Amino acid sequence: MVEIFHKESESELNEGSEMIHAAIHVIVENQIALKEKPVPETLEKLMRQGLDRHEAIHAIGAVLAEDMHAIIQGNNTAVHDPGKYRRRLKKLTAKRWRKGHW
């Protein structure tokens, strides 16, 4: 459903990245639904700061994707650190996201 939404909205995704993009959306949406702290709070904060819900999901997903990138690249020493993820989400703001500093 996420892939279909992005195709219909004509968002500009790199060829072949649709599945990864959709997976990150689903992970973040699941974290929100499960009330995994501080994901729902971060979503609300970003929306109060002016991002729409979809863009806020992207911002949170970008933080998650950075952790996942090393794992996907086959770096055997890389692991997802939930504590680091939470700390980075707490620092995330709409202003930082817009500047590309998440």
Backbone as CSV, one residue per row, in Angstrom:
resi,resn,N_x,N_y,N_z,CA_x,CA_y,CA_z,C_x,C_y,C_z
1,MET,0.814,-1.180,0.000,0.000,0.000,0.000,0.870,1.261,0.000
2,VAL,1.974,1.211,0.745,2.868,2.369,0.796,3.472,2.622,-0.579
3,GLU,3.902,1.543,-1.246,4.469,1.689,-2.582,3.443,2.283,-3.544
4,ILE,2.225,1.810,-3.489,1.169,2.322,-4.370,0.930,3.798,-4.100
5,PHE,0.863,4.176,-2.815,0.659,5.585,-2.470,1.731,6.461,-3.094
6,HIS,2.996,6.062,-2.961,4.080,6.879,-3.479,4.067,6.938,-5.008
7,LYS,3.710,5.839,-5.650,3.619,5.856,-7.112,2.501,6.774,-7.571
8,GLU,1.359,6.712,-6.888,0.228,7.552,-7.262,0.466,9.023,-6.949
9,SER,1.280,9.306,-5.943,1.558,10.695,-5.591,2.710,11.256,-6.420
10,GLU,3.257,10.416,-7.291,4.348,10.808,-8.177,5.550,11.336,-7.416
11,SER,5.813,10.743,-6.237,6.996,11.152,-5.496,8.226,10.649,-6.242
12,GLU,9.294,11.378,-6.060,10.519,11.072,-6.805,11.399,10.137,-5.995
13,LEU,11.284,8.851,-6.288,12.128,7.848,-5.654,13.096,7.311,-6.686
14,ASN,14.289,6.981,-6.236,15.254,6.367,-7.136,14.739,5.000,-7.571
15,GLU,14.974,4.665,-8.809,14.549,3.376,-9.342,15.112,2.258,-8.470
16,GLY,14.259,1.354,-8.058,14.682,0.227,-7.252,14.628,0.453,-5.751
17,SER,14.394,1.683,-5.318,14.384,1.959,-3.879,12.981,1.934,-3.280
18,GLU,11.985,1.680,-4.118,10.602,1.735,-3.640,10.337,0.760,-2.504
19,MET,10.864,-0.454,-2.600,10.596,-1.466,-1.589,11.244,-1.083,-0.247
20,ILE,12.465,-0.610,-0.283,13.142,-0.202,0.955,12.425,0.994,1.571
21,HIS,12.062,1.941,0.744,11.340,3.128,1.202,10.033,2.710,1.886
22,ALA,9.293,1.828,1.257,8.027,1.355,1.810,8.256,0.599,3.115
23,ALA,9.300,-0.211,3.175,9.588,-0.981,4.386,9.878,-0.053,5.559
24,ILE,10.629,0.996,5.324,10.934,1.947,6.395,9.657,2.649,6.852
25,HIS,8.794,3.017,5.905,7.488,3.595,6.263,6.732,2.645,7.193
26,VAL,6.665,1.383,6.830,5.910,0.403,7.608,6.523,0.223,8.999
27,ILE,7.832,0.183,9.078,8.496,0.045,10.380,8.126,1.226,11.278
28,VAL,8.234,2.439,10.747,7.918,3.626,11.552,6.440,3.626,11.939
29,GLU,5.563,3.300,11.002,4.127,3.250,11.314,3.854,2.205,12.401
30,ASN,4.537,1.074,12.355,4.370,0.051,13.388,4.872,0.547,14.742
31,GLN,6.000,1.263,14.746,6.520,1.810,15.993,5.528,2.808,16.599
32,ILE,4.874,3.571,15.744,3.856,4.512,16.229,2.671,3.749,16.801
33,ALA,2.185,2.767,16.062,1.027,1.990,16.501,1.304,1.260,17.814
34,LEU,2.547,0.789,17.985,2.924,0.075,19.199,3.337,1.012,20.330
35,LYS,3.306,2.316,20.037,3.675,3.350,21.019,5.090,3.139,21.553
36,GLU,5.995,2.785,20.616,7.398,2.572,20.975,8.055,3.929,21.186
37,LYS,8.353,4.232,22.440,8.912,5.538,22.788,10.299,5.697,22.198
38,PRO,10.631,6.863,21.709,9.872,8.104,21.633,9.280,8.369,20.250
39,VAL,8.995,7.314,19.491,8.547,7.508,18.106,7.238,8.296,18.016
40,PRO,6.168,7.923,18.731,4.938,8.712,18.614,5.124,10.164,19.078
41,GLU,5.911,10.340,20.136,6.171,11.682,20.638,6.954,12.512,19.618
42,THR,7.885,11.863,18.949,8.673,12.550,17.925,7.785,12.944,16.754
43,LEU,6.900,12.051,16.351,5.953,12.363,15.272,5.130,13.599,15.640
44,GLU,4.565,13.608,16.836,3.747,14.742,17.275,4.563,16.025,17.320
45,LYS,5.787,15.945,17.828,6.652,17.121,17.918,6.926,17.693,16.526
46,LEU,7.289,16.821,15.595,7.608,17.282,14.241,6.389,17.921,13.572
47,MET,5.221,17.357,13.826,4.004,17.927,13.250,3.680,19.282,13.886
48,ARG,3.896,19.418,15.185,3.707,20.729,15.834,4.665,21.759,15.262
49,GLN,5.840,21.301,14.827,6.852,22.191,14.281,6.638,22.483,12.798
50,GLY,5.552,21.957,12.223,5.187,22.341,10.869,5.300,21.278,9.788
51,LEU,5.810,20.097,10.111,5.863,19.052,9.096,4.494,18.392,9.007
52,ASP,4.105,17.984,7.801,2.887,17.181,7.722,3.242,15.757,8.166
53,ARG,2.244,14.941,8.374,2.475,13.603,8.922,3.413,12.780,8.040
54,HIS,3.210,12.848,6.750,4.030,12.072,5.825,5.497,12.494,5.892
55,GLU,5.741,13.779,5.922,7.121,14.272,5.994,7.746,13.915,7.344
56,ALA,6.955,13.946,8.409,7.464,13.558,9.726,7.849,12.075,9.744
57,ILE,7.055,11.246,9.075,7.396,9.820,8.948,8.726,9.683,8.210
58,HIS,8.921,10.470,7.173,10.182,10.438,6.428,11.352,10.838,7.323
59,ALA,11.168,11.860,8.139,12.244,12.318,9.013,12.636,11.224,10.009
60,ILE,11.647,10.621,10.635,11.912,9.528,11.578,12.547,8.353,10.837
61,GLY,12.031,8.050,9.668,12.567,6.963,8.862,14.011,7.191,8.451
62,ALA,14.387,8.450,8.241,15.769,8.759,7.864,16.726,8.396,8.992
63,VAL,16.313,8.654,10.218,17.142,8.300,11.370,17.293,6.774,11.436
64,LEU,16.193,6.070,11.281,16.229,4.607,11.291,17.081,4.077,10.134
65,ALA,16.924,4.667,8.961,17.634,4.199,7.771,19.148,4.315,7.917
66,GLU,19.610,5.340,8.608,21.059,5.470,8.812,21.602,4.276,9.589
67,ASP,20.874,3.852,10.612,21.308,2.681,11.364,21.257,1.427,10.502
68,MET,20.222,1.313,9.705,20.034,0.126,8.869,21.037,0.061,7.720
69,HIS,21.518,1.201,7.271,22.388,1.250,6.094,23.642,0.385,6.267
70,ALA,24.314,0.529,7.401,25.542,-0.248,7.619,25.239,-1.744,7.655
71,ILE,24.108,-2.103,8.243,23.734,-3.515,8.305,23.459,-4.054,6.906
72,ILE,22.723,-3.286,6.115,22.397,-3.694,4.743,23.654,-3.817,3.892
73,GLN,24.635,-2.957,4.159,25.879,-2.983,3.391,26.769,-4.157,3.780
74,GLY,26.360,-4.924,4.786,27.123,-6.117,5.144,28.191,-5.870,6.175
75,ASN,28.135,-4.743,6.878,29.099,-4.466,7.931,28.760,-5.348,9.129
76,ASN,29.556,-6.368,9.355,29.262,-7.354,10.408,29.314,-6.771,11.811
77,THR,29.968,-5.636,11.998,30.051,-5.046,13.332,28.877,-4.108,13.602
78,ALA,28.075,-3.833,12.603,26.957,-2.907,12.769,25.764,-3.614,13.400
79,VAL,25.197,-2.976,14.393,23.972,-3.463,15.014,23.078,-2.265,15.290
80,HIS,21.782,-2.533,15.334,20.856,-1.459,15.672,20.928,-1.232,17.176
81,ASP,21.211,-0.009,17.564,21.317,0.359,18.970,20.058,1.136,19.348
82,PRO,19.095,0.493,20.016,17.846,1.174,20.351,18.047,2.440,21.183
83,GLY,18.995,2.426,22.086,19.255,3.615,22.904,19.727,4.788,22.058
84,LYS,20.630,4.517,21.142,21.131,5.572,20.244,19.995,6.082,19.355
85,TYR,19.172,5.184,18.863,18.032,5.546,18.023,17.108,6.486,18.791
86,ARG,16.794,6.145,20.041,15.924,6.999,20.857,16.551,8.371,21.083
87,ARG,17.841,8.406,21.392,18.524,9.690,21.621,18.494,10.553,20.371
88,ARG,18.716,9.935,19.216,18.719,10.699,17.962,17.327,11.217,17.642
89,LEU,16.290,10.430,17.937,14.924,10.903,17.699,14.587,12.075,18.612
90,LYS,15.038,12.041,19.841,14.763,13.141,20.765,15.405,14.441,20.289
91,LYS,16.542,14.342,19.589,17.229,15.529,19.062,16.636,16.011,17.739
92,LEU,15.884,15.160,17.077,15.340,15.479,15.760,14.307,16.601,15.858
93,THR,14.471,17.611,15.017,13.501,18.700,14.928,13.172,18.931,13.460
94,ALA,12.076,19.624,13.212,11.710,19.956,11.836,12.795,20.822,11.200
95,LYS,13.336,21.734,11.967,14.390,22.624,11.450,15.620,21.818,11.019
96,ARG,16.048,20.891,11.872,17.202,20.040,11.530,16.895,19.187,10.299
97,TRP,15.679,18.627,10.228,15.283,17.801,9.088,15.343,18.612,7.805
98,ARG,14.788,19.812,7.821,14.782,20.662,6.624,16.189,21.026,6.168
99,LYS,17.110,21.118,7.116,18.503,21.449,6.786,19.319,20.196,6.432
100,GLY,18.696,19.019,6.579,19.404,17.782,6.276,20.344,17.324,7.371
101,HIS,20.077,17.768,8.606,20.923,17.409,9.758,20.124,16.611,10.763
102,TRP,19.813,15.404,10.453,19.068,14.592,11.412,20.021,13.672,12.076
